[in-house]
């Protein structure tokens, strides 16, 4: 892989991860936080694939497949929880929810 392409990919991964981390800390609703976590997972996927291609090693692609599987499972379980909480509380804002404390 060309060094310029690798540097661009890593810069993009750092930027996406930073946006996701900042958004997770800034958002008040659960779906926004959920989307920011997904953004951080995709940034780590980009970094793993970039390193795998630059080093010519298959481990990065294996990590990509594992993270993609975890993200898909997280999406299914997370959205099911959001639907359940919204049907009971009529909100998914994290400041107003106290259902998980009981």
N, C-alpha and C positions, 0 to 999 in steps of 0.2 A: 504494500500500500504506500502511496506517496505520502511523504511527511506533511505536506500542506493539507491533504484530504483528511489525514488522521487528526491533525491539529484542529481543523474545522469541525470534525465530528465530536471531538472531546469538548471543544468550546460550546457547541450546541447542547451536548449532554449536561454540562455544568450549568448552562443558562436555564435549561428546562427543569433541572433538579432544584435550582435556586427559586425559580418561579413557583414550583410545586410546594417547596418548604415554606416560603413566605405566604403563599395562599392558604396553606393548611393552618398556619398560625393566625391569619387574618380573618378567615371566613367564620361566620356564625352558624350557618346551616350545615346540616350533616351531609347533604348531597354535594355541596361545594367542597367540603373537606375530603369527601370520598373521591371526587374528581382530581383533587390535588395529589392525593396518594397515588392514583393511577398515573398521573403525569410524572411523578417521581419514579415509579416502577418502569415506565417507558424510557426515561432518561438513563436509568441503570442498564436497561436492555441495549440501548444505543452504545453505551460505553463498553459493555461486554462484547458486542459484535465487532466494534471497532478494534478493540484489543486483539480479539481472535483473528481478525483479518490481517492486522499489522504483524502479529507474531507467527501467523500460519499454524495456529493450534486450534483444535476442535473444542476445547473446553469452554470457550466463550459462547459458542453456539449451543452447547448443552445447557449452560446456565441460562441462556436466552429462552430456551424451550421450557425449562423449569419455572422461570419467573413468569412467563406467559401463562402457564398452567395455573400458577398461584393467583395471578391477576384475574383469570377467568372465574376461578372458584370464589375469590373475594367479591367479584361483581355479582355473582348469583346470590350468595349469602347476604351481602350488604344490601342489595336492593330489596330482597325479601324482608329483611329487618326494617328497612325504611318504610315499606308498605304497611307492615304490622304496626309500627309505632305511629305512623300518620293516621291509620284507621282508629287508633285508640285515643290519641292526644290531639289530633287535628293540627299538629305542627311538627316540624323536624328540626327546629332551631335548638342548638345544643344548650343555650342558656336557660331555656324554659323547660327542658325535659328533666324530670326527676324520676322517671319510671325505672331506671336501672339501679337506683339506690335502694329500692325496696327488697 
